[in-house]
Amino acid sequence: MPMMPPDANRMQDDHAPTPFSAADIAAACGPGRVTTYRVSRQDGPTVLLRWEFTSADDEGAESVSETFDTEGRSLGPAETSTARWVDLQRHASTPADLTTVEADEVEVPAGRFRCWRYTVQGDGGHSVSWFAVGLPGPPVRRIEVRDGVEVSEMTLVAVEDPRTG
């Protein structure tokens, strides 16, 4: 099983270390990397969400996202956004007293991954995110539970990166 995320990834003294540093994310999420997720919500249809990094520099990146139905039909125009690497890291920064980090493995449509499983307690529920040790960026699986009921799930379906073959 993987070692725990490095303490150097802690963004605030009272937060758990994030799975990846901003530099880790920058190195992994360059132009051409495409990730596709299946997103299921209790209150809506299951969709596919595709993110592609189109450009990057030392500070951040530009990406294009598009949503499709499960048959692959586009559900609207693609959207372009920019983000700083440190802000992408900040998405995984959670209060230490509400967060449990454990080594785990998970199998999703994109493959089987050694992970850090982050369970974060919240108001009326919790979330569980599996971050693949060798795949810096968003979790490969994430579920959200409210009042004992799973209300959403995001699962990695595919990842492509021309830089890694």
Backbone bond lengths (Angstrom), bond angles and torsions (degrees), N, CA, C in turn:
res aa  C-N    CA-C-N  psi(-1)  N-CA   C-N-CA  omega(-1)  CA-C   N-CA-C  phi
1 M - - - 1.452 - - 1.525 110.07 -
2 P 1.323 116.74 153.09 1.470 120.00 -177.48 1.516 112.00 -72.04
3 M 1.325 114.36 151.84 1.463 119.33 171.38 1.523 107.69 -65.15
4 M 1.305 116.36 167.05 1.460 120.45 178.75 1.527 110.23 -74.83
5 P 1.337 117.01 158.39 1.467 119.90 177.84 1.524 110.47 -57.17
6 P 1.329 117.51 146.18 1.469 119.94 -177.24 1.525 112.60 -65.82
7 D 1.318 115.62 141.84 1.458 121.55 178.78 1.532 111.18 -59.66
8 A 1.328 116.88 -26.27 1.471 121.05 178.75 1.530 111.73 -62.23
9 N 1.345 117.84 -17.57 1.471 121.18 179.38 1.531 112.31 -81.05
10 R 1.312 117.52 -1.82 1.475 121.23 -179.87 1.527 108.65 -68.56
11 M 1.325 117.46 123.61 1.465 121.37 -177.16 1.532 112.70 -90.00
12 Q 1.331 116.37 -23.72 1.458 122.08 176.55 1.520 106.86 -139.77
13 D 1.323 116.18 149.48 1.468 120.63 -177.91 1.525 112.80 -55.26
14 D 1.340 117.00 -36.42 1.463 120.02 -176.22 1.532 113.02 -96.19
15 H 1.339 117.33 15.22 1.464 122.12 178.45 1.526 110.41 -110.61
16 A 1.331 115.20 155.42 1.466 120.71 174.01 1.528 108.50 -71.81
17 P 1.329 117.69 154.88 1.467 118.99 174.15 1.528 109.92 -62.30
18 T 1.310 116.84 140.11 1.460 119.92 174.87 1.531 108.41 -75.03
19 P 1.340 118.17 157.98 1.456 119.30 -179.08 1.527 112.75 -63.58
20 F 1.322 116.58 -32.92 1.463 120.96 -175.19 1.520 109.82 -136.33
21 S 1.319 115.97 149.53 1.465 121.09 173.64 1.531 108.62 -81.79
22 A 1.307 116.06 167.56 1.465 120.46 175.13 1.528 110.06 -59.43
23 A 1.341 116.95 -38.65 1.474 120.98 179.06 1.527 111.53 -65.52
24 D 1.345 117.63 -38.03 1.470 121.07 176.40 1.529 110.56 -61.00
25 I 1.321 115.57 -45.19 1.466 120.85 -178.27 1.526 109.88 -65.83
26 A 1.326 116.94 -42.87 1.470 121.09 179.29 1.528 111.08 -60.28
27 A 1.321 116.84 -42.43 1.467 120.49 -178.46 1.529 111.69 -66.91
28 A 1.330 117.13 -31.10 1.470 120.86 -175.65 1.523 113.99 -91.34
29 C 1.318 117.45 -23.31 1.473 120.31 -169.32 1.522 112.72 -112.62
30 G 1.306 116.38 52.11 1.449 120.42 179.66 1.513 113.06 -84.46
31 P 1.328 116.10 176.85 1.467 121.64 -179.76 1.525 111.43 -53.09
32 G 1.330 114.37 133.83 1.452 120.92 178.92 1.513 114.10 100.02
33 R 1.339 117.88 -18.72 1.474 118.61 177.89 1.521 108.86 -70.73
34 V 1.319 115.44 128.32 1.464 122.41 -179.42 1.522 107.93 -125.60
35 T 1.316 116.53 129.10 1.460 121.11 173.79 1.522 108.57 -122.73
36 T 1.325 114.65 140.72 1.461 120.80 177.33 1.518 108.50 -123.73
37 Y 1.322 115.90 129.82 1.464 123.28 -179.37 1.520 110.27 -120.15
38 R 1.330 115.21 145.56 1.467 121.25 168.09 1.528 104.95 -94.88
39 V 1.322 116.07 127.11 1.453 121.52 -178.01 1.524 108.29 -120.06
40 S 1.327 115.42 119.74 1.471 121.97 178.65 1.508 108.17 -115.81
41 R 1.324 115.72 134.52 1.461 121.18 177.65 1.524 108.15 -129.72
42 Q 1.299 114.94 144.21 1.457 120.71 179.26 1.527 110.85 -59.39
43 D 1.331 117.32 -32.45 1.462 121.22 -173.81 1.530 114.33 -102.17
44 G 1.333 117.90 20.08 1.464 118.44 -179.81 1.507 111.97 -167.35
45 P 1.330 115.30 178.10 1.464 119.33 -178.71 1.534 112.04 -73.64
46 T 1.313 115.38 155.80 1.459 121.06 173.38 1.518 108.39 -73.48
47 V 1.336 116.43 135.68 1.459 121.45 -179.42 1.520 109.61 -131.96
48 L 1.318 115.38 166.40 1.456 122.85 171.39 1.520 107.38 -107.66
49 L 1.324 116.71 132.25 1.456 122.33 179.04 1.518 107.72 -116.66
50 R 1.333 115.68 123.72 1.467 121.62 -177.45 1.514 108.96 -114.98
51 W 1.362 116.53 125.73 1.466 122.84 176.42 1.518 108.72 -115.37
52 E 1.321 116.12 133.93 1.469 120.38 174.38 1.521 109.22 -130.09
53 F 1.338 114.75 127.55 1.463 119.60 173.81 1.521 107.61 -79.16
54 T 1.336 116.37 125.05 1.462 120.19 -176.03 1.529 113.13 -105.67
55 S 1.326 117.49 -26.62 1.465 120.83 175.91 1.519 108.30 -156.49
56 A 1.324 115.39 158.59 1.464 119.99 -179.15 1.515 109.86 -156.72
57 D 1.337 115.29 154.44 1.457 121.90 171.26 1.527 107.49 -143.29
58 D 1.302 117.85 -168.43 1.461 121.01 -176.32 1.534 113.18 -64.84
59 E 1.324 117.27 -25.55 1.461 121.29 -176.22 1.531 114.06 -90.50
60 G 1.336 116.69 -34.72 1.461 118.76 -174.67 1.510 112.45 -176.94
61 A 1.328 114.94 -161.71 1.462 119.93 -174.60 1.513 111.34 -147.34
62 E 1.315 113.26 161.19 1.454 121.82 170.97 1.519 106.88 -109.26
63 S 1.335 115.70 139.56 1.459 119.55 177.84 1.517 109.62 -138.14
64 V 1.321 113.85 158.61 1.455 121.76 177.10 1.520 106.84 -119.09
65 S 1.333 116.42 130.99 1.461 120.26 177.59 1.524 109.02 -120.68
66 E 1.324 114.56 146.70 1.454 120.66 178.13 1.520 108.44 -145.53
67 T 1.318 116.31 143.75 1.454 122.44 -179.18 1.523 109.21 -110.68
68 F 1.338 114.64 137.96 1.462 122.56 -178.66 1.524 109.47 -128.45
69 D 1.334 116.84 155.54 1.454 118.61 170.03 1.529 107.95 -77.62
70 T 1.312 117.47 176.13 1.465 120.41 -175.24 1.529 112.66 -70.39
71 E 1.326 117.33 -9.73 1.476 121.45 175.40 1.527 111.33 -92.91
72 G 1.350 116.48 -2.12 1.456 120.37 177.83 1.518 115.03 92.43
73 R 1.326 118.02 8.36 1.472 121.31 178.45 1.527 109.91 -85.41
74 S 1.318 115.79 132.25 1.457 120.87 -179.57 1.525 110.21 -62.46
75 L 1.327 115.82 139.81 1.463 121.11 179.47 1.527 112.22 -104.98
76 G 1.326 116.35 13.13 1.462 119.68 179.01 1.501 110.13 157.54
77 P 1.311 115.80 176.13 1.468 119.04 -178.20 1.530 111.80 -68.38
78 A 1.301 114.66 151.69 1.464 120.80 174.88 1.521 108.85 -66.88
79 E 1.324 116.20 148.53 1.459 121.80 179.69 1.515 109.80 -119.37
80 T 1.321 116.16 134.94 1.459 122.19 178.32 1.518 108.77 -101.55
81 S 1.330 115.80 137.09 1.459 119.84 177.10 1.524 109.39 -142.81
82 T 1.307 115.28 162.60 1.460 121.04 176.16 1.525 108.12 -124.17
83 A 1.317 115.37 151.56 1.465 120.69 177.84 1.521 109.08 -150.74
84 R 1.310 115.42 145.37 1.460 120.32 172.92 1.528 107.65 -82.25
85 W 1.338 116.37 146.93 1.466 120.87 -179.57 1.519 110.96 -57.10
86 V 1.323 117.44 -41.93 1.463 120.64 -178.77 1.529 111.13 -63.95
87 D 1.337 117.84 -32.55 1.464 120.26 177.37 1.524 111.14 -70.75
88 L 1.333 116.91 -35.31 1.466 119.58 175.65 1.529 110.07 -65.75
89 Q 1.323 117.74 -38.61 1.463 120.73 175.34 1.524 109.98 -63.08
90 R 1.322 116.79 -41.56 1.468 122.20 -176.44 1.533 111.97 -60.04
91 H 1.347 118.08 -26.89 1.470 120.42 178.39 1.529 111.86 -56.05
92 A 1.332 117.64 -28.59 1.470 121.54 -177.12 1.527 112.71 -101.29
93 S 1.314 117.98 10.36 1.460 121.41 -179.85 1.527 108.92 -89.54
94 T 1.344 115.96 117.96 1.461 121.32 -175.64 1.524 110.29 -133.82
95 P 1.326 116.94 153.22 1.470 119.96 -179.42 1.532 111.54 -57.46
96 A 1.326 115.83 132.17 1.467 121.33 -177.34 1.518 112.44 -60.93
97 D 1.339 117.55 -36.51 1.460 119.42 -177.27 1.530 113.09 -73.15
98 L 1.319 117.82 -10.53 1.466 122.06 177.78 1.527 112.55 -109.25
99 T 1.333 116.49 -0.91 1.466 121.44 -170.11 1.522 111.47 -119.18
100 T 1.326 114.93 133.69 1.462 122.20 172.10 1.525 107.06 -116.85
101 V 1.334 117.10 130.48 1.467 121.96 178.87 1.526 107.73 -117.58
102 E 1.337 116.07 126.93 1.460 121.51 -179.49 1.520 109.95 -136.88
103 A 1.317 115.98 150.54 1.463 120.91 172.34 1.525 108.12 -74.35
104 D 1.320 116.69 142.81 1.454 120.93 -177.07 1.522 108.90 -159.11
105 E 1.302 116.58 175.70 1.464 123.55 169.66 1.511 106.83 -130.72
106 V 1.332 115.84 147.65 1.455 119.59 177.99 1.523 108.17 -142.00
107 E 1.324 114.83 145.57 1.462 120.29 174.89 1.515 108.15 -113.73
108 V 1.318 115.66 126.88 1.463 123.82 178.21 1.525 107.07 -130.23
109 P 1.331 119.28 170.78 1.470 119.59 -179.58 1.535 114.36 -53.93
110 A 1.329 118.24 -27.92 1.469 121.34 -179.60 1.532 112.67 -80.16
111 G 1.340 118.35 -8.70 1.459 120.56 178.31 1.516 112.61 139.45
112 R 1.321 114.83 -173.88 1.469 122.48 177.81 1.528 107.54 -104.28
113 F 1.330 116.07 132.94 1.459 121.00 -173.58 1.529 111.76 -132.14
114 R 1.341 115.34 140.25 1.463 121.34 166.04 1.521 105.63 -77.25
115 C 1.323 116.14 132.90 1.462 119.83 -170.34 1.518 113.12 -136.60
116 W 1.331 112.41 165.85 1.450 122.16 161.38 1.516 105.20 -105.83
117 R 1.325 115.85 122.75 1.474 120.84 179.06 1.527 108.51 -98.42
118 Y 1.321 115.27 117.15 1.462 122.64 178.95 1.524 107.99 -102.00
119 T 1.326 116.60 117.78 1.466 121.57 173.49 1.515 106.44 -108.17
120 V 1.327 115.80 121.72 1.460 121.27 -176.14 1.529 108.44 -119.82
121 Q 1.333 115.30 119.49 1.465 121.12 178.71 1.527 109.11 -79.32
122 G 1.324 115.24 142.76 1.458 119.38 179.71 1.510 110.41 -142.09
123 D 1.299 115.36 -174.31 1.455 122.10 179.50 1.522 109.57 -67.53
124 G 1.303 118.28 108.68 1.456 121.71 176.79 1.511 115.32 78.15
125 G 1.322 118.31 7.46 1.456 118.83 -179.71 1.504 112.39 -177.91
126 H 1.326 113.94 -160.83 1.455 120.11 178.89 1.524 109.71 -157.44
127 S 1.326 115.11 165.32 1.465 120.59 173.52 1.519 107.83 -125.76
128 V 1.325 115.39 151.02 1.453 121.76 175.54 1.523 106.85 -128.52
129 S 1.333 116.64 124.65 1.463 122.53 -179.35 1.519 108.99 -124.61
130 W 1.331 116.30 130.43 1.457 122.56 176.65 1.527 107.93 -104.80
131 F 1.323 116.73 112.67 1.459 122.52 178.56 1.523 108.45 -100.76
132 A 1.331 117.53 119.04 1.461 121.63 -179.56 1.522 109.70 -70.52
133 V 1.321 116.09 126.70 1.460 122.29 -175.81 1.529 111.63 -54.34
134 G 1.310 118.23 -42.25 1.460 121.62 -176.21 1.516 115.16 -95.39
135 L 1.344 117.67 14.12 1.462 120.68 -176.05 1.533 109.76 -136.39
136 P 1.344 117.58 72.05 1.461 119.88 -179.27 1.527 112.18 -55.56
137 G 1.316 115.05 139.08 1.453 122.64 -178.96 1.516 109.10 136.83
138 P 1.327 117.09 -152.74 1.466 120.35 -179.09 1.529 111.19 -62.81
139 P 1.325 116.09 162.61 1.461 118.87 177.02 1.531 111.08 -64.62
140 V 1.333 115.57 154.42 1.469 119.54 177.05 1.529 110.47 -81.95
141 R 1.327 115.79 -17.30 1.465 120.90 173.80 1.521 107.44 -152.96
142 R 1.323 115.21 142.15 1.464 120.16 177.33 1.512 108.18 -148.22
143 I 1.321 116.35 131.14 1.463 120.23 173.92 1.523 108.63 -123.27
144 E 1.322 114.71 151.14 1.456 121.21 176.87 1.521 107.25 -126.53
145 V 1.338 115.49 131.75 1.457 122.26 -177.68 1.529 108.27 -121.54
146 R 1.336 115.87 130.95 1.471 121.70 177.08 1.528 107.81 -127.09
147 D 1.307 116.29 129.03 1.465 121.91 178.88 1.528 111.74 50.30
148 G 1.339 116.25 40.41 1.457 121.73 176.48 1.519 115.74 79.83
149 V 1.325 118.06 3.81 1.461 122.46 -177.91 1.531 109.69 -118.44
150 E 1.337 116.67 131.59 1.468 120.20 176.38 1.525 108.36 -70.20
151 V 1.327 116.36 119.63 1.460 120.53 -176.43 1.520 113.20 -104.80
152 S 1.351 117.23 -17.79 1.461 118.70 176.26 1.523 109.99 -158.43
153 E 1.331 113.95 154.29 1.456 121.40 175.32 1.523 108.44 -145.87
154 M 1.317 115.51 136.03 1.459 122.86 175.52 1.527 106.67 -123.24
155 T 1.339 116.82 124.29 1.456 121.21 -174.43 1.527 109.82 -131.71
156 L 1.333 116.98 131.81 1.463 121.92 178.77 1.517 109.80 -69.22
157 V 1.338 115.57 123.40 1.457 122.18 178.76 1.533 110.39 -97.30
158 A 1.340 116.20 -39.74 1.462 119.86 -177.93 1.517 110.13 -157.19
159 V 1.329 115.30 150.16 1.458 121.58 172.23 1.521 106.87 -137.82
160 E 1.318 115.41 133.36 1.462 121.96 178.88 1.522 107.72 -130.10
161 D 1.322 115.18 137.74 1.460 119.41 177.67 1.515 108.59 -147.78
162 P 1.333 118.03 107.81 1.470 120.08 -177.24 1.526 112.79 -62.99
163 R 1.338 117.61 -18.77 1.459 121.06 179.94 1.520 112.13 -74.56
164 T 1.338 116.97 -22.08 1.459 120.68 -177.12 1.521 112.44 -110.97
165 G 1.306 118.01 1.90 1.461 121.09 176.85 1.436 111.22 87.51
